[in-house]
Amino acid sequence: MVRLGMIYQYQKQYDAAEATYIEIIRESPGYSLAHYRLAQLYCGQKQYKKALEEFFLTIKLEPGKTVSVYEQ
């Protein structure tokens, strides 16, 4: 389903992308990729506080992933 969110995001259907990522996170709160993609979406929309929260969650879930550390 993350791919569906990405498709929405690339098509600039940001509300649908956000809803998709949030649904994934609701069903699987530990799925770091969904948090990461949601963070990227928020960052692109200049919602930096929300983006940082999601980036920090990604780091907490997978501390060894350097991409999230770099992005924040």
N, CA, C and O atoms as a GROMACS GRO file, in nm:
protein
  288
    1MET      N    1   0.081  -0.121   0.000
    1MET     CA    2   0.000   0.000   0.000
    1MET      C    3   0.085   0.127   0.000
    1MET      O    4   0.038   0.233  -0.040
    2VAL      N    5   0.210   0.115   0.045
    2VAL     CA    6   0.297   0.232   0.042
    2VAL      C    7   0.312   0.282  -0.102
    2VAL      O    8   0.317   0.402  -0.127
    3ARG      N    9   0.320   0.188  -0.194
    3ARG     CA   10   0.332   0.228  -0.336
    3ARG      C   11   0.210   0.309  -0.381
    3ARG      O   12   0.224   0.403  -0.459
    4LEU      N   13   0.093   0.272  -0.333
    4LEU     CA   14  -0.028   0.348  -0.367
    4LEU      C   15  -0.015   0.491  -0.316
    4LEU      O   16  -0.047   0.586  -0.387
    5GLY      N   17   0.032   0.506  -0.193
    5GLY     CA   18   0.055   0.640  -0.139
    5GLY      C   19   0.155   0.718  -0.222
    5GLY      O   20   0.137   0.837  -0.246
    6MET      N   21   0.260   0.650  -0.266
    6MET     CA   22   0.361   0.716  -0.349
    6MET      C   23   0.302   0.760  -0.483
    6MET      O   24   0.334   0.868  -0.533
    7ILE      N   25   0.218   0.676  -0.540
    7ILE     CA   26   0.152   0.711  -0.667
    7ILE      C   27   0.067   0.836  -0.648
    7ILE      O   28   0.073   0.930  -0.728
    8TYR      N   29  -0.012   0.837  -0.541
    8TYR     CA   30  -0.092   0.956  -0.512
    8TYR      C   31  -0.003   1.079  -0.496
    8TYR      O   32  -0.033   1.187  -0.546
    9GLN      N   33   0.106   1.060  -0.426
    9GLN     CA   34   0.198   1.171  -0.402
    9GLN      C   35   0.256   1.224  -0.532
    9GLN      O   36   0.260   1.345  -0.553
   10TYR      N   37   0.300   1.136  -0.619
   10TYR     CA   38   0.357   1.178  -0.747
   10TYR      C   39   0.253   1.243  -0.838
   10TYR      O   40   0.287   1.326  -0.922
   11GLN      N   41   0.127   1.204  -0.820
   11GLN     CA   42   0.018   1.265  -0.898
   11GLN      C   43  -0.035   1.392  -0.831
   11GLN      O   44  -0.133   1.450  -0.876
   12LYS      N   45   0.031   1.434  -0.725
   12LYS     CA   46  -0.005   1.554  -0.649
   12LYS      C   47  -0.143   1.544  -0.585
   12LYS      O   48  -0.210   1.645  -0.563
   13GLN      N   49  -0.184   1.423  -0.554
   13GLN     CA   50  -0.307   1.398  -0.480
   13GLN      C   51  -0.267   1.380  -0.333
   13GLN      O   52  -0.273   1.270  -0.278
   14TYR      N   53  -0.227   1.490  -0.273
   14TYR     CA   54  -0.164   1.486  -0.142
   14TYR      C   55  -0.256   1.438  -0.031
   14TYR      O   56  -0.212   1.368   0.060
   15ASP      N   57  -0.382   1.474  -0.036
   15ASP     CA   58  -0.476   1.429   0.067
   15ASP      C   59  -0.493   1.278   0.062
   15ASP      O   60  -0.497   1.212   0.166
   16ALA      N   61  -0.501   1.222  -0.058
   16ALA     CA   62  -0.514   1.077  -0.074
   16ALA      C   63  -0.387   1.007  -0.028
   16ALA      O   64  -0.393   0.901   0.034
   17ALA      N   65  -0.272   1.064  -0.060
   17ALA     CA   66  -0.145   1.006  -0.017
   17ALA      C   67  -0.136   1.005   0.136
   17ALA      O   68  -0.100   0.904   0.196
   18GLU      N   69  -0.170   1.118   0.197
   18GLU     CA   70  -0.166   1.126   0.343
   18GLU      C   71  -0.260   1.024   0.406
   18GLU      O   72  -0.223   0.955   0.500
   19ALA      N   73  -0.381   1.014   0.354
   19ALA     CA   74  -0.479   0.920   0.408
   19ALA      C   75  -0.428   0.776   0.395
   19ALA      O   76  -0.448   0.694   0.485
   20THR      N   77  -0.363   0.746   0.284
   20THR     CA   78  -0.310   0.612   0.262
   20THR      C   79  -0.200   0.580   0.363
   20THR      O   80  -0.202   0.474   0.425
   21TYR      N   81  -0.105   0.672   0.379
   21TYR     CA   82   0.003   0.649   0.475
   21TYR      C   83  -0.050   0.636   0.617
   21TYR      O   84  -0.005   0.550   0.693
   22ILE      N   85  -0.146   0.720   0.653
   22ILE     CA   86  -0.203   0.715   0.788
   22ILE      C   87  -0.276   0.583   0.811
   22ILE      O   88  -0.268   0.526   0.920
   23GLU      N   89  -0.346   0.535   0.710
   23GLU     CA   90  -0.414   0.406   0.722
   23GLU      C   91  -0.314   0.293   0.744
   23GLU      O   92  -0.336   0.204   0.826
   24ILE      N   93  -0.204   0.297   0.670
   24ILE     CA   94  -0.099   0.195   0.687
   24ILE      C   95  -0.044   0.200   0.828
   24ILE      O   96  -0.027   0.097   0.893
   25ILE      N   97  -0.016   0.320   0.877
   25ILE     CA   98   0.041   0.337   1.011
   25ILE      C   99  -0.059   0.291   1.117
   25ILE      O  100  -0.019   0.233   1.218
   26ARG      N  101  -0.186   0.317   1.096
   26ARG     CA  102  -0.289   0.273   1.191
   26ARG      C  103  -0.290   0.120   1.201
   26ARG      O  104  -0.303   0.064   1.309
   27GLU      N  105  -0.276   0.055   1.085
   27GLU     CA  106  -0.278  -0.092   1.082
   27GLU      C  107  -0.145  -0.152   1.128
   27GLU      O  108  -0.143  -0.259   1.189
   28SER      N  109  -0.035  -0.084   1.098
   28SER     CA  110   0.099  -0.134   1.132
   28SER      C  111   0.184  -0.019   1.184
   28SER      O  112   0.266   0.036   1.110
   29PRO      N  113   0.167   0.019   1.310
   29PRO     CA  114   0.237   0.136   1.363
   29PRO      C  115   0.390   0.126   1.358
   29PRO      O  116   0.458   0.229   1.360
   30GLY      N  117   0.442   0.006   1.352
   30GLY     CA  118   0.587  -0.012   1.348
   30GLY      C  119   0.647  -0.014   1.210
   30GLY      O  120   0.767  -0.040   1.194
   31TYR      N  121   0.566   0.012   1.109
   31TYR     CA  122   0.616   0.007   0.971
   31TYR      C  123   0.684   0.140   0.939
   31TYR      O  124   0.618   0.238   0.906
   32SER      N  125   0.815   0.140   0.949
   32SER     CA  126   0.890   0.266   0.939
   32SER      C  127   0.882   0.331   0.802
   32SER      O  128   0.886   0.454   0.792
   33LEU      N  129   0.869   0.252   0.696
   33LEU     CA  130   0.863   0.310   0.562
   33LEU      C  131   0.741   0.401   0.546
   33LEU      O  132   0.749   0.505   0.480
   34ALA      N  133   0.630   0.363   0.605
   34ALA     CA  134   0.509   0.447   0.598
   34ALA      C  135   0.532   0.579   0.671
   34ALA      O  136   0.489   0.684   0.624
   35HIS      N  137   0.598   0.572   0.786
   35HIS     CA  138   0.631   0.695   0.860
   35HIS      C  139   0.726   0.782   0.777
   35HIS      O  140   0.711   0.904   0.771
   36TYR      N  141   0.823   0.719   0.714
   36TYR     CA  142   0.921   0.792   0.633
   36TYR      C  143   0.854   0.862   0.515
   36TYR      O  144   0.881   0.980   0.489
   37ARG      N  145   0.768   0.791   0.444
   37ARG     CA  146   0.699   0.850   0.328
   37ARG      C  147   0.606   0.963   0.372
   37ARG      O  148   0.595   1.064   0.304
   38LEU      N  149   0.540   0.945   0.486
   38LEU     CA  150   0.454   1.050   0.538
   38LEU      C  151   0.537   1.173   0.575
   38LEU      O  152   0.495   1.286   0.551
   39ALA      N  153   0.654   1.150   0.632
   39ALA     CA  154   0.744   1.261   0.664
   39ALA      C  155   0.785   1.336   0.539
   39ALA      O  156   0.786   1.459   0.538
   40GLN      N  157   0.818   1.263   0.433
   40GLN     CA  158   0.854   1.328   0.307
   40GLN      C  159   0.738   1.410   0.252
   40GLN      O  160   0.756   1.520   0.201
   41LEU      N  161   0.618   1.354   0.261
   41LEU     CA  162   0.500   1.425   0.214
   41LEU      C  163   0.482   1.556   0.291
   41LEU      O  164   0.461   1.661   0.231
   42TYR      N  165   0.490   1.549   0.424
   42TYR     CA  166   0.476   1.668   0.505
   42TYR      C  167   0.585   1.771   0.475
   42TYR      O  168   0.558   1.891   0.469
   43CYS      N  169   0.704   1.723   0.455
   43CYS     CA  170   0.815   1.814   0.424
   43CYS      C  171   0.788   1.887   0.293
   43CYS      O  172   0.810   2.008   0.283
   44GLY      N  173   0.742   1.814   0.194
   44GLY     CA  174   0.710   1.875   0.065
   44GLY      C  175   0.598   1.977   0.073
   44GLY      O  176   0.589   2.068  -0.009
   45GLN      N  177   0.512   1.962   0.174
   45GLN     CA  178   0.401   2.055   0.194
   45GLN      C  179   0.436   2.164   0.296
   45GLN      O  180   0.351   2.242   0.336
   46LYS      N  181   0.562   2.167   0.335
   46LYS     CA  182   0.614   2.266   0.430
   46LYS      C  183   0.548   2.256   0.567
   46LYS      O  184   0.536   2.355   0.640
   47GLN      N  185   0.505   2.136   0.601
   47GLN     CA  186   0.451   2.108   0.735
   47GLN      C  187   0.566   2.046   0.816
   47GLN      O  188   0.565   1.928   0.847
   48TYR      N  189   0.663   2.130   0.848
   48TYR     CA  190   0.790   2.082   0.901
   48TYR      C  191   0.779   2.018   1.039
   48TYR      O  192   0.852   1.922   1.068
   49LYS      N  193   0.692   2.066   1.123
   49LYS     CA  194   0.676   2.006   1.256
   49LYS      C  195   0.627   1.862   1.243
   49LYS      O  196   0.680   1.772   1.307
   50LYS      N  197   0.526   1.842   1.161
   50LYS     CA  198   0.475   1.706   1.139
   50LYS      C  199   0.581   1.619   1.074
   50LYS      O  200   0.596   1.502   1.108
   51ALA      N  201   0.655   1.676   0.980
   51ALA     CA  202   0.760   1.601   0.912
   51ALA      C  203   0.865   1.553   1.011
   51ALA      O  204   0.906   1.437   1.009
   52LEU      N  205   0.910   1.643   1.098
   52LEU     CA  206   1.010   1.605   1.198
   52LEU      C  207   0.960   1.495   1.291
   52LEU      O  208   1.034   1.404   1.326
   53GLU      N  209   0.834   1.504   1.331
   53GLU     CA  210   0.777   1.401   1.417
   53GLU      C  211   0.784   1.265   1.349
   53GLU      O  212   0.820   1.165   1.412
   54GLU      N  213   0.749   1.261   1.221
   54GLU     CA  214   0.752   1.134   1.148
   54GLU      C  215   0.895   1.086   1.123
   54GLU      O  216   0.922   0.966   1.131
   55PHE      N  217   0.986   1.179   1.093
   55PHE     CA  218   1.126   1.140   1.076
   55PHE      C  219   1.182   1.082   1.206
   55PHE      O  220   1.252   0.981   1.204
   56PHE      N  221   1.150   1.146   1.319
   56PHE     CA  222   1.198   1.095   1.448
   56PHE      C  223   1.140   0.957   1.479
   56PHE      O  224   1.209   0.872   1.534
   57LEU      N  225   1.014   0.936   1.443
   57LEU     CA  226   0.954   0.803   1.462
   57LEU      C  227   1.026   0.700   1.376
   57LEU      O  228   1.050   0.588   1.421
   58THR      N  229   1.060   0.737   1.255
   58THR     CA  230   1.133   0.647   1.166
   58THR      C  231   1.267   0.609   1.227
   58THR      O  232   1.306   0.492   1.227
   59ILE      N  233   1.338   0.709   1.280
   59ILE     CA  234   1.468   0.684   1.342
   59ILE      C  235   1.452   0.594   1.465
   59ILE      O  236   1.532   0.504   1.488
   60LYS      N  237   1.348   0.619   1.543
   60LYS     CA  238   1.324   0.538   1.663
   60LYS      C  239   1.295   0.393   1.625
   60LYS      O  240   1.340   0.300   1.693
   61LEU      N  241   1.220   0.374   1.517
   61LEU     CA  242   1.186   0.238   1.474
   61LEU      C  243   1.304   0.166   1.411
   61LEU      O  244   1.319   0.044   1.427
   62GLU      N  245   1.387   0.239   1.339
   62GLU     CA  246   1.503   0.180   1.272
   62GLU      C  247   1.624   0.271   1.287
   62GLU      O  248   1.660   0.343   1.194
   63PRO      N  249   1.687   0.268   1.404
   63PRO     CA  250   1.796   0.361   1.430
   63PRO      C  251   1.916   0.346   1.336
   63PRO      O  252   1.994   0.439   1.321
   64GLY      N  253   1.931   0.232   1.273
   64GLY     CA  254   2.044   0.210   1.184
   64GLY      C  255   2.027   0.269   1.045
   64GLY      O  256   2.122   0.271   0.967
   65LYS      N  257   1.910   0.317   1.014
   65LYS     CA  258   1.883   0.374   0.881
   65LYS      C  259   1.932   0.518   0.877
   65LYS      O  260   1.878   0.604   0.947
   66THR      N  261   2.032   0.544   0.798
   66THR     CA  262   2.091   0.678   0.794
   66THR      C  263   2.010   0.775   0.710
   66THR      O  264   2.025   0.896   0.726
   67VAL      N  265   1.926   0.727   0.621
   67VAL     CA  266   1.849   0.817   0.535
   67VAL      C  267   1.762   0.909   0.619
   67VAL      O  268   1.755   1.029   0.593
   68SER      N  269   1.695   0.855   0.718
   68SER     CA  270   1.608   0.936   0.803
   68SER      C  271   1.686   1.039   0.883
   68SER      O  272   1.641   1.152   0.902
   69VAL      N  273   1.803   1.000   0.929
   69VAL     CA  274   1.886   1.094   1.004
   69VAL      C  275   1.928   1.208   0.913
   69VAL      O  276   1.926   1.324   0.953
   70TYR      N  277   1.966   1.175   0.791
   70TYR     CA  278   2.009   1.276   0.694
   70TYR      C  279   1.895   1.370   0.658
   70TYR      O  280   1.915   1.491   0.650
   71GLU      N  281   1.775   1.315   0.637
   71GLU     CA  282   1.661   1.393   0.592
   71GLU      C  283   1.616   1.495   0.696
   71GLU      O  284   1.570   1.604   0.661
   72GLN      N  285   1.628   1.461   0.823
   72GLN     CA  286   1.576   1.552   0.925
   72GLN      C  287   1.660   1.676   0.929
   72GLN      O  288   1.633   1.766   1.009
   0.00000   0.00000   0.00000
